[in-house]
Protein backbone atom coordinates (compact mmCIF):
# COMPACT_ATOMS: atom_id res chain seq x y z
CA UNK A 1 0.00 0.00 0.00
CA UNK A 2 1.22 3.51 -0.77
CA UNK A 3 2.57 5.58 2.06
CA UNK A 4 0.79 8.77 3.00
CA UNK A 5 1.11 11.87 0.81
CA UNK A 6 3.89 11.15 -1.64
CA UNK A 7 3.89 14.67 -3.03
CA UNK A 8 6.36 15.99 -5.50
CA UNK A 9 6.65 19.69 -5.91
CA UNK A 10 7.38 20.85 -9.40
CA UNK A 11 7.92 24.62 -9.51
CA UNK A 12 4.70 26.49 -10.23
CA UNK A 13 5.18 28.56 -13.35
CA UNK A 14 3.02 30.10 -16.00
CA UNK A 15 3.53 28.41 -19.30
CA UNK A 16 3.41 25.09 -21.02
CA UNK A 17 2.33 22.30 -18.75
CA UNK A 18 -0.05 24.28 -16.61
CA UNK A 19 -0.43 27.78 -15.26
CA UNK A 20 0.48 28.80 -11.74
CA UNK A 21 -1.97 27.62 -9.15
CA UNK A 22 -2.79 24.30 -10.75
CA UNK A 23 -2.44 21.18 -8.66
CA UNK A 24 -2.95 17.51 -9.48
CA UNK A 25 -4.20 14.97 -6.96
CA UNK A 26 -3.31 11.34 -7.65
CA UNK A 27 -5.02 8.61 -5.63
CA UNK A 28 -3.35 5.22 -6.08
CA UNK A 29 -2.44 2.48 -3.62
CA UNK A 30 0.46 1.12 -5.68
CA UNK A 31 3.79 2.79 -4.84
CA UNK A 32 5.38 1.71 -8.13
CA UNK A 33 2.49 3.11 -10.18
CA UNK A 34 2.61 6.37 -8.21
CA UNK A 35 6.33 6.78 -8.73
CA UNK A 36 6.02 5.98 -12.43
CA UNK A 37 3.27 8.54 -13.10
CA UNK A 38 4.93 11.20 -10.90
CA UNK A 39 8.24 10.83 -12.75
CA UNK A 40 6.50 10.79 -16.11
CA UNK A 41 4.60 13.99 -15.26
CA UNK A 42 7.81 15.67 -14.15
CA UNK A 43 9.72 14.67 -17.27
CA UNK A 44 6.77 15.59 -19.49
CA UNK A 45 7.17 19.14 -18.22
CA UNK A 46 4.11 19.34 -15.99
CA UNK A 47 4.73 22.57 -14.12
CA UNK A 48 2.46 22.21 -11.12
CA UNK A 49 2.38 20.58 -7.72
CA UNK A 50 1.43 16.92 -7.71
CA UNK A 51 0.04 15.45 -4.48
CA UNK A 52 -0.41 11.72 -4.08
CA UNK A 53 -2.50 9.77 -1.59
CA UNK A 54 -2.64 6.03 -1.05
CA UNK A 55 -6.34 5.25 -0.81
CA UNK A 56 -9.82 6.55 -1.47
CA UNK A 57 -10.51 7.62 2.11
CA UNK A 58 -7.33 9.71 2.14
CA UNK A 59 -8.33 11.26 -1.20
CA UNK A 60 -11.64 12.37 0.32
CA UNK A 61 -9.84 13.73 3.41
CA UNK A 62 -7.56 15.73 1.08
CA UNK A 63 -10.51 17.11 -0.89
CA UNK A 64 -12.39 17.99 2.32
CA UNK A 65 -9.32 19.66 3.78
CA UNK A 66 -9.43 17.45 6.87
CA UNK A 67 -6.62 16.67 9.28
CA UNK A 68 -3.18 17.25 7.86
CA UNK A 69 -4.79 18.51 4.62
CA UNK A 70 -6.46 21.49 6.34
CA UNK A 71 -3.70 23.86 5.20
CA UNK A 72 -4.92 24.88 1.72
CA UNK A 73 -1.67 26.72 1.00
CA UNK A 74 0.24 23.45 1.35
CA UNK A 75 -2.60 21.23 0.06
CA UNK A 76 -4.66 23.30 -2.40
CA UNK A 77 -7.77 21.98 -4.06
CA UNK A 78 -6.68 20.20 -7.21
CA UNK A 79 -7.50 21.35 -10.72
CA UNK A 80 -7.31 17.72 -11.88
CA UNK A 81 -7.73 14.36 -10.12
CA UNK A 82 -6.32 11.02 -11.25
CA UNK A 83 -8.04 8.11 -9.53
CA UNK A 84 -7.08 4.46 -9.48
CA UNK A 85 -10.15 2.28 -9.63
CA UNK A 86 -9.26 -0.42 -7.09
CA UNK A 87 -8.02 1.03 -3.80
CA UNK A 88 -8.45 0.07 -0.15
CA UNK A 89 -10.93 1.79 2.19
CA UNK A 90 -12.79 3.53 -0.63
CA UNK A 91 -12.47 2.75 -4.32
CA UNK A 92 -11.86 5.27 -7.05
CA UNK A 93 -15.54 4.98 -7.95
CA UNK A 94 -16.48 5.81 -4.33
CA UNK A 95 -14.27 8.90 -4.51
CA UNK A 96 -15.74 9.87 -7.89
CA UNK A 97 -19.29 9.49 -6.53
CA UNK A 98 -18.32 11.65 -3.51
CA UNK A 99 -16.79 14.36 -5.74
CA UNK A 100 -19.84 14.55 -8.01
CA UNK A 101 -22.15 14.86 -4.98
CA UNK A 102 -20.37 17.96 -3.64
CA UNK A 103 -21.35 21.31 -5.18
CA UNK A 104 -17.91 22.84 -4.63
CA UNK A 105 -16.13 19.97 -6.40
CA UNK A 106 -18.53 18.39 -8.89
CA UNK A 107 -16.93 20.21 -11.85
CA UNK A 108 -13.44 18.93 -10.98
CA UNK A 109 -12.02 17.02 -13.97
CA UNK A 110 -11.51 13.41 -12.90
CA UNK A 111 -9.52 10.88 -14.91
CA UNK A 112 -9.82 7.25 -13.93
CA UNK A 113 -6.36 5.77 -14.44
CA UNK A 114 -6.42 2.02 -13.89
CA UNK A 115 -5.25 -1.37 -15.10
CA UNK A 116 -8.85 -2.49 -15.55
CA UNK A 117 -10.19 -2.68 -19.07
CA UNK A 118 -13.48 -4.28 -18.06
CA UNK A 119 -16.51 -2.80 -19.85
CA UNK A 120 -18.59 -2.69 -16.62
CA UNK A 121 -15.83 -0.64 -14.91
CA UNK A 122 -15.63 1.74 -17.86
CA UNK A 123 -19.41 2.15 -18.04
CA UNK A 124 -19.73 2.66 -14.28
CA UNK A 125 -16.96 5.28 -14.22
CA UNK A 126 -18.61 7.30 -16.98
CA UNK A 127 -22.05 6.87 -15.39
CA UNK A 128 -20.64 8.38 -12.18
CA UNK A 129 -19.18 11.35 -14.06
CA UNK A 130 -15.60 10.45 -14.99
CA UNK A 131 -14.16 12.77 -17.61
CA UNK A 132 -11.90 10.06 -18.98
CA UNK A 133 -11.07 6.39 -18.43
CA UNK A 134 -7.45 5.50 -19.18
CA UNK A 135 -5.66 2.18 -18.94
CA UNK A 136 -2.38 2.32 -17.02
CA UNK A 137 0.73 1.00 -18.64
CA UNK A 138 3.72 -0.29 -16.71
CA UNK A 139 5.93 0.76 -19.62
CA UNK A 140 7.73 4.05 -18.91
CA UNK A 141 7.51 5.39 -22.47
CA UNK A 142 3.75 4.77 -22.62
CA UNK A 143 3.32 6.43 -19.22
CA UNK A 144 5.43 9.38 -20.35
CA UNK A 145 3.27 9.69 -23.48
CA UNK A 146 0.19 9.64 -21.25
CA UNK A 147 1.70 12.34 -19.01
CA UNK A 148 2.40 14.49 -22.09
CA UNK A 149 -1.21 14.01 -23.21
CA UNK A 150 -2.45 15.04 -19.75
CA UNK A 151 -0.22 18.10 -19.89
CA UNK A 152 -1.24 19.05 -23.41
CA UNK A 153 -4.97 18.54 -23.06
CA UNK A 154 -6.06 18.70 -19.42
CA UNK A 155 -3.54 21.30 -18.20
CA UNK A 156 -3.06 23.41 -21.32
CA UNK A 157 -5.94 23.25 -23.82
CA UNK A 158 -8.86 22.35 -21.56
CA UNK A 159 -10.71 25.23 -19.91
CA UNK A 160 -11.89 24.20 -16.46
CA UNK A 161 -14.90 26.00 -15.02
CA UNK A 162 -14.31 28.18 -11.99
CA UNK A 163 -16.42 27.63 -8.90
CA UNK A 164 -19.51 29.81 -9.22
CA UNK A 165 -22.35 29.54 -6.76
CA UNK A 166 -24.73 31.17 -9.25
CA UNK A 167 -24.59 28.12 -11.49
CA UNK A 168 -26.80 25.19 -10.55
CA UNK A 169 -25.21 21.90 -9.61
CA UNK A 170 -26.34 18.76 -11.43
CA UNK A 171 -28.46 17.93 -8.39
CA UNK A 172 -30.48 21.12 -8.76
CA UNK A 173 -33.23 21.39 -11.31
CA UNK A 174 -32.74 23.94 -14.02
CA UNK A 175 -34.70 25.13 -16.99
CA UNK A 176 -32.82 25.34 -20.27
Secondary structure, DSSP 4 states (H G I P E B T S, - for coil): -PPS---B-PPP-SSTT--TT-EEEEE-S-HHHHHHHHHHHHHTT--SEEEEESSHHHHHHHHHT-GGGG-TTTSPPPSEEEE-SS-SSS-HHHHHHHHHT-TTTTTSEEEEEES---HHHHHHHHHTT-SEEEE--SSHHHHHHHHHHIIIIIIII--PPPP-TTSPPTTS----
